[in-house]
Amino acid sequence: MSNDKNIRSLAILGYHKIGPPSPGGWESWYYVPAATFLSQLRWLCDQGWQFISAAALLRGLDEPASLPERAALVTFDDGYRSTLTVALPCLRQFDCPAALFLPTDFIGGSNTFDQGMEPTEPICNWDDLRVLERNGVSVQSHTASHRWLSQLDVATQTDELRRSKAVLEAGLNKRIELLSYPYGDAATDIAAVRRAGYRAAFLFSGDGRVNRGPVTDMYRMPRIAMGPDTDLKAFLEQR
């Protein structure tokens, strides 16, 4: 990895579930054992990566020099309650902030949008979200209904983006500026995202990469898809 102090690296890690499945569930790739999660965080620290918050990321988009040479943002999609019960104690061990993206139609419910594909898991309620916020996990948008945005007409896309943002802003009394596309939908209309008031948006794919240098496309920011077998070292060292 380059030691050039003028080239900053930004790694955005995309997780879903930390810990075991709920009773009656089964192990899918999206479940990362707590011990594995801790080892990944520890490895990043040992390699000189510095964890940043969602606010630091936003500042870094405008002022790239404000980011550390090796910056890592930990993110979680879908808003599973295990982020609070399992992931948060791990994050605290490393003083690691994070971002949580959830679809607002399912707050306090479960992941019925994944029915038949993933085990049923509880999603954070409002009290859970406020606890996460107080402990350095920034709650952000994953749309309202977790549908593929690129398959919706313009009016429905706009409703999905604006409704989720408005619900979270009212419930958490803060500005919502980040979006994670459901299913990592790279075909989403960026103009609609920008019009809805988001400042940046994230993809999710198995071929994610580390951003080297200033971010050039803040509405298609790549993330590394994190599972129990993700070769983090390989991702972070690729050019």
C-alpha positions as CSV (number, residue, x, y, z in Angstrom):
1,M,0.0,0.0,0.0
2,S,1.3,3.4,-0.9
3,N,2.9,5.5,1.8
4,D,2.3,8.7,-0.2
5,K,0.8,11.1,2.4
6,N,-1.0,13.0,-0.4
7,I,-3.1,9.9,-1.3
8,R,-5.8,9.1,1.1
9,S,-7.6,5.8,1.2
10,L,-11.3,5.5,2.2
11,A,-12.6,2.0,3.0
12,I,-16.4,1.7,3.5
13,L,-17.4,-1.7,5.0
14,G,-20.9,-2.9,4.4
15,Y,-22.3,-5.3,7.0
16,H,-25.9,-6.6,7.6
17,K,-26.1,-9.0,10.6
18,I,-23.7,-9.5,13.5
19,G,-24.1,-12.6,15.7
20,P,-26.1,-15.8,15.2
21,P,-29.6,-16.1,13.6
22,S,-32.6,-15.7,15.8
23,P,-34.3,-18.9,17.0
24,G,-35.7,-20.8,14.1
25,G,-33.4,-19.1,11.6
26,W,-30.5,-20.4,9.6
27,E,-27.0,-19.3,8.8
28,S,-26.7,-17.2,5.6
29,W,-23.6,-15.4,4.3
30,Y,-24.9,-12.2,5.8
31,Y,-24.4,-13.3,9.4
32,V,-20.9,-12.4,10.7
33,P,-20.0,-14.0,14.1
34,A,-19.2,-11.4,16.8
35,A,-15.7,-12.9,17.1
36,T,-15.1,-12.5,13.4
37,F,-16.4,-8.9,13.5
38,L,-14.1,-8.1,16.4
39,S,-11.1,-9.7,14.6
40,Q,-11.8,-7.5,11.5
41,L,-12.0,-4.4,13.6
42,R,-8.8,-5.3,15.4
43,W,-7.0,-6.0,12.1
44,L,-7.9,-2.6,10.7
45,C,-6.5,-0.9,13.8
46,D,-3.3,-3.0,13.7
47,Q,-2.9,-1.9,10.0
48,G,-3.2,1.8,10.8
49,W,-6.7,2.3,9.6
50,Q,-8.7,5.0,11.6
51,F,-12.4,4.6,12.1
52,I,-14.4,7.7,11.0
53,S,-18.0,8.8,11.7
54,A,-20.7,9.6,9.1
55,A,-20.2,13.3,9.9
56,A,-16.5,13.0,9.3
57,L,-17.2,11.3,5.9
58,L,-19.5,14.1,4.9
59,R,-16.9,16.7,5.9
60,G,-14.3,14.7,4.0
61,L,-16.3,14.9,0.8
62,D,-16.0,18.7,0.9
63,E,-12.5,18.8,2.5
64,P,-10.6,15.6,1.5
65,A,-7.6,16.7,3.6
66,S,-9.7,16.4,6.7
67,L,-9.7,12.6,6.4
68,P,-6.9,10.5,7.9
69,E,-4.5,8.8,5.5
70,R,-6.4,5.5,5.9
71,A,-10.0,6.1,6.8
72,A,-12.5,3.3,7.5
73,L,-16.3,3.8,7.8
74,V,-18.3,0.8,9.2
75,T,-21.9,0.6,7.9
76,F,-24.8,-1.7,8.5
77,D,-27.8,-2.2,6.2
78,D,-31.4,-3.0,7.0
79,G,-31.4,-1.9,10.7
80,Y,-31.4,-5.3,12.4
81,R,-31.6,-5.2,16.2
82,S,-28.4,-7.2,16.4
83,T,-26.7,-4.0,15.5
84,L,-27.7,-2.8,19.0
85,T,-27.4,-6.0,20.9
86,V,-24.3,-7.6,19.4
87,A,-22.4,-5.1,17.1
88,L,-22.6,-2.1,19.4
89,P,-20.6,-3.7,22.3
90,C,-18.0,-4.7,19.7
91,L,-17.8,-1.2,18.3
92,R,-17.4,0.3,21.8
93,Q,-14.3,-1.8,22.4
94,F,-12.5,0.0,19.5
95,D,-14.2,3.4,20.0
96,C,-15.6,2.9,16.5
97,P,-18.4,5.0,15.2
98,A,-20.7,3.6,12.5
99,A,-23.7,4.3,10.2
100,L,-26.9,2.3,10.1
101,F,-29.2,2.4,7.1
102,L,-32.8,1.2,7.6
103,P,-36.0,1.1,5.5
104,T,-38.5,3.2,7.5
105,D,-41.6,1.2,6.7
106,F,-40.2,-1.6,8.9
107,I,-39.1,0.2,12.0
108,G,-40.0,-1.9,15.0
109,G,-41.0,-4.8,12.7
110,S,-39.0,-7.4,10.8
111,N,-37.4,-8.0,7.5
112,T,-40.4,-9.1,5.5
113,F,-38.9,-7.5,2.4
114,D,-36.4,-10.5,2.5
115,Q,-39.2,-13.2,3.0
116,G,-38.1,-16.5,1.6
117,M,-34.5,-15.3,1.0
118,E,-33.2,-14.6,4.5
119,P,-34.3,-15.7,8.0
120,T,-36.8,-13.4,9.8
121,E,-35.0,-11.0,12.1
122,P,-36.3,-8.1,14.3
123,I,-35.5,-4.5,13.1
124,C,-34.8,-1.7,15.5
125,N,-37.6,0.3,17.0
126,W,-37.4,4.0,17.7
127,D,-36.0,3.5,21.2
128,D,-33.3,1.3,19.8
129,L,-32.4,3.8,17.2
130,R,-32.1,6.6,19.7
131,V,-29.7,4.4,21.8
132,L,-27.6,3.8,18.8
133,E,-27.5,7.5,18.0
134,R,-26.3,8.3,21.5
135,N,-23.6,5.7,21.1
136,G,-22.0,6.9,17.9
137,V,-24.1,5.0,15.3
138,S,-25.6,7.4,12.9
139,V,-29.0,6.3,11.6
140,Q,-29.5,7.1,7.9
141,S,-31.9,6.1,5.0
142,H,-32.4,2.8,3.2
143,T,-35.5,4.2,1.5
144,A,-39.0,3.5,2.9
145,S,-40.0,0.0,1.5
146,H,-36.7,-1.5,0.5
147,R,-37.7,-1.9,-3.1
148,W,-35.4,-1.7,-6.2
149,L,-35.5,2.0,-6.9
150,S,-34.5,1.6,-10.6
151,Q,-37.6,-0.5,-11.2
152,L,-40.0,2.2,-9.9
153,D,-41.4,5.2,-11.8
154,V,-40.0,8.6,-11.0
155,A,-42.9,9.6,-8.8
156,T,-42.6,6.5,-6.7
157,Q,-38.8,6.8,-6.4
158,T,-39.3,10.3,-5.2
159,D,-41.8,9.2,-2.6
160,E,-39.5,6.4,-1.4
161,L,-36.5,8.8,-1.0
162,R,-38.3,11.8,0.5
163,R,-40.7,9.8,2.8
164,S,-37.8,7.8,4.4
165,K,-35.8,11.0,4.9
166,A,-38.8,12.9,6.5
167,V,-39.7,10.0,8.8
168,L,-36.2,9.7,10.2
169,E,-35.7,13.5,10.5
170,A,-38.9,13.8,12.5
171,G,-38.3,10.8,14.6
172,L,-34.6,11.5,15.4
173,N,-34.6,15.3,15.2
174,K,-31.6,15.4,12.9
175,R,-30.8,15.9,9.3
176,I,-30.6,12.8,7.1
177,E,-28.0,13.2,4.4
178,L,-26.8,9.6,3.5
179,L,-28.6,6.9,1.6
180,S,-27.8,3.2,1.0
181,Y,-29.4,1.8,-2.1
182,P,-31.5,-1.3,-1.4
183,Y,-29.8,-4.3,-3.1
184,G,-26.9,-2.0,-4.0
185,D,-29.0,-0.8,-6.9
186,A,-26.4,0.9,-9.1
187,A,-29.0,1.8,-11.7
188,T,-30.8,4.2,-9.4
189,D,-31.4,7.7,-10.9
190,I,-28.9,9.9,-9.1
191,A,-30.8,13.0,-10.1
192,A,-33.7,11.8,-8.0
193,V,-31.5,11.1,-5.0
194,R,-29.9,14.6,-5.3
195,R,-33.3,16.3,-5.6
196,A,-34.5,14.5,-2.4
197,G,-31.7,16.2,-0.5
198,Y,-29.1,13.5,0.1
199,R,-25.5,14.4,-0.1
200,A,-24.0,11.0,-0.7
201,A,-25.2,7.4,-1.4
202,F,-23.7,4.0,-1.2
203,L,-23.6,0.9,-3.3
204,F,-23.1,-2.7,-2.1
205,S,-21.5,-5.4,-4.1
206,G,-19.0,-8.3,-3.9
207,D,-16.6,-6.4,-6.1
208,G,-16.5,-3.3,-3.9
209,R,-13.2,-1.4,-3.6
210,V,-11.3,1.1,-1.6
211,N,-11.5,4.7,-2.8
212,R,-8.1,6.2,-3.4
213,G,-7.8,10.0,-3.4
214,P,-10.7,12.5,-3.4
215,V,-14.2,10.9,-3.9
216,T,-15.3,11.7,-7.5
217,D,-18.8,10.2,-7.4
218,M,-20.4,10.7,-4.1
219,Y,-23.7,9.2,-5.2
220,R,-22.2,5.9,-6.2
221,M,-19.7,5.3,-3.4
222,P,-18.4,1.7,-3.3
223,R,-18.5,-0.5,-0.2
224,I,-16.8,-3.7,0.6
225,A,-19.5,-6.4,1.1
226,M,-18.6,-7.9,4.5
227,G,-19.4,-11.6,5.3
228,P,-17.7,-14.1,7.6
229,D,-15.2,-15.1,4.8
230,T,-14.4,-11.7,3.3
231,D,-10.7,-11.3,2.6
232,L,-10.4,-7.8,4.0
233,K,-6.6,-7.7,3.4
234,A,-7.0,-8.4,-0.3
235,F,-9.7,-5.7,-0.7
236,L,-7.7,-3.1,1.1
237,E,-4.4,-3.8,-0.7
238,Q,-5.9,-3.9,-4.3
239,R,-5.2,-0.9,-6.5
